[in-house]
Amino acid sequence: MGAQPIADNLFTDDRMTALVGARNKQTGQIFFPLPLTPNDNIEPIALATRGTVWTYTVQRFPPKTPYAGPADPMNFKPYVVAYVSLPGQTMVESRLTGVEPEDVNIGMEVEFTAIPLDPDAPADQQIMIHAFQPV
Amino acid sequence: MSDVCIVGAGIHPFGRTEGLDGMDQGVYAVKQALADTGIAWEDVEFAFGGSSASGAADTMVSQLGLTGIQFINVSNGCATGGSALNAAASAIKSGEYELGMAVGFDKHPRGAFNADPAAYGLPNWYGEAGYMLTTQFFGAKIMRYLHENGLSTEALGRVSEKAFRNGAKTEHAWRRSEVDLETIMNAPLISDPLNKYMFCSPAEGAVALILASEKKAKELGGPMIRLKTSVMRTRPPGSFEVFAASIDNERGGTATELAAKAAFEQAGMGPEDIDVAQLQDTESGAEIMHMAENGFCPHGDQEKWLIEGRTEINGALPVNTDGGCLACGEPIGASGLRQVYENVIQLRGTAGEHQVPGDPKTAYTQVYGAPGVAAVTILQR
């Protein structure tokens, strides 16, 4: 067993190359993630892997439950949460990786990736979440 | 249709009160409101009330008296108090009742509100991966707003500075010490660009308002504070709300804009006619956005207004004269009614140290909350 995605139906494939979004067949509206309950009007769609940062913030303190990542107040590493605008689709809420909080800018070009929820976990036990990184 | 008047108001001070639960504080506020009106509990014909975390409001009859009163519980998130007031006003406008009550109270544990993804229709991973925090939403939303409108983070600090300055003068406020701008700007960040002085905290408190028909209000003989309108609205397409894993690329309006527009139309007034305003300030950025969303100033002019002191107690449009949520904290069920309480005492001229000068005649409140609801009232003396 290698690294596992944090949830089913989140990524398009085992290699976690893109996110699965949802498309309303009647209105054409695209959103994320797929609803928990199946719906005849909703079809899955692969979301774009390049976009721009529309806005962002930084999580400066360790979240309480249900957060499952490292939350030790002494070693907590703040993380960036952004809304990434995917052209013609939607804006996805996502962590940013590979960039320090003070270097993030609105309008920054980013691309999709998957990162471990806890980078210090053993490689074969890692739980993978979605993220975007600077291009 | 009868005009609706607010003939009595009571409050349990906001903040932390050991030994009193939320319901006890609600009863305290009701008794104060009854005394303020000069009536007995037996005179109250109906009530609407609610809390988010402190139980069903109607059970307070066991403490107030088993008069057989119609008492309807309201549960509408951050708009609970506003919705109770709205419903009470409608009951009087309809002619069915002459005298009734709206009450809201709450007592929340310390720290940020803890949320369960399933309650919002979200998958568990959303919480596990670290997105289930209201503070992130507020940070991300105002980050974009500042960027789009050319405002600096210092504007956020100025809102907090004003809130604590006003809170220091207000008996029912929680935070009663002034904090200078430099201290505020150097405080640790919570969710960029917002720091620890820029967020309100969950708290405790209660407010009760007694409402009457115009005829009944004249009989009672107190100051005639008319509730010109009470409007509640939900979000339009393309709004930006809490706990959104995605938002549309095409942006839209806000629940506040809808409620403000309807309220001004119903009251036959415009923003320029308002003498004092209480605007939702869950965090400093909210007050800035709401100054514009309610129509008081153009988007982008807020920092100039703050620097010029236009929203100070002695300014052209005093905003959050009791320190708002930033200084009073946010007991969800009571928060919207606190704004109305503050306006009642401002219009009566009994606000003491934080009284707006110049004999204010019109007063505005706006509450906004999850998941995209807004409630507005306009009072006139």
Contacts between the chains, C-beta under 8 A, distances in Angstrom:
chain1	res1	chain2	res2	distance
A	6	B	125	4.5
A	6	B	128	6.2
A	6	B	129	6.0
A	7	B	123	6.0
A	7	B	124	7.3
A	7	B	125	4.1
A	10	B	125	6.5
A	21	B	246	7.4
A	29	B	248	7.1
A	31	B	245	7.9
A	31	B	246	4.7
A	31	B	248	7.7
A	32	B	245	5.4
A	32	B	246	3.9
A	33	B	123	6.3
A	33	B	245	5.8
A	33	B	246	7.9
A	35	B	121	7.8
A	36	B	121	7.0
A	36	B	123	6.0
A	54	B	144	6.7
A	55	B	140	4.8
A	55	B	141	7.2
A	55	B	143	4.9
A	55	B	144	3.6
A	55	B	147	7.3
A	56	B	140	6.2
A	56	B	143	6.2
A	56	B	192	7.7
A	57	B	136	5.3
A	57	B	139	3.2
A	57	B	140	4.3
A	57	B	143	5.8
A	57	B	191	4.6
A	57	B	192	5.2
A	57	B	193	7.9
A	57	B	194	8.0
A	58	B	139	7.3
A	58	B	189	6.8
A	58	B	191	6.4
A	58	B	192	4.3
A	59	B	130	6.2
A	59	B	133	6.8
A	59	B	136	6.1
A	59	B	191	6.5
A	60	B	188	7.1
A	60	B	189	4.9
A	60	B	190	5.7
A	60	B	191	6.4
A	60	B	192	7.4
A	61	B	190	6.7
A	63	B	130	5.3
A	63	B	132	7.1
A	63	B	133	5.7
A	64	B	111	7.6
A	64	B	112	7.6
A	64	B	114	5.7
A	65	B	114	7.6
A	65	B	127	7.8
A	66	B	116	7.3
A	66	B	117	6.7
A	66	B	124	6.7
A	66	B	127	3.5
A	66	B	128	5.6
A	66	B	132	6.5
A	67	B	127	6.6
A	67	B	128	6.5
A	67	B	129	7.9
A	67	B	130	5.1
A	67	B	132	7.4
A	68	B	128	3.9
A	68	B	129	7.5
A	69	B	128	7.6
A	69	B	129	7.2
A	69	B	130	5.6
A	79	B	130	6.8
A	81	B	130	7.6
A	81	B	131	6.6
A	81	B	136	5.2
A	81	B	140	6.7
A	82	B	140	7.5
A	83	B	140	6.4
A	83	B	247	6.3
A	85	B	249	5.8
A	86	B	249	7.8
A	87	B	249	7.7
A	88	B	249	7.7
A	89	B	249	7.2
A	90	B	246	4.6
A	90	B	247	7.1
A	90	B	248	6.3
A	90	B	249	6.2
A	91	B	246	6.0
A	91	B	247	4.9
A	91	B	248	7.2
A	91	B	249	5.9
A	92	B	245	7.3
A	92	B	246	5.2
A	93	B	131	6.1
A	93	B	244	6.6
A	93	B	245	5.1
A	93	B	246	6.4
A	93	B	247	7.9
A	95	B	129	7.6
A	95	B	130	7.7
A	101	B	192	6.7
A	106	B	143	7.4
A	106	B	144	7.0
A	106	B	147	5.0
A	117	B	128	7.4
A	117	B	129	6.4
A	129	B	125	7.4
A	129	B	129	4.5
A	130	B	129	8.0
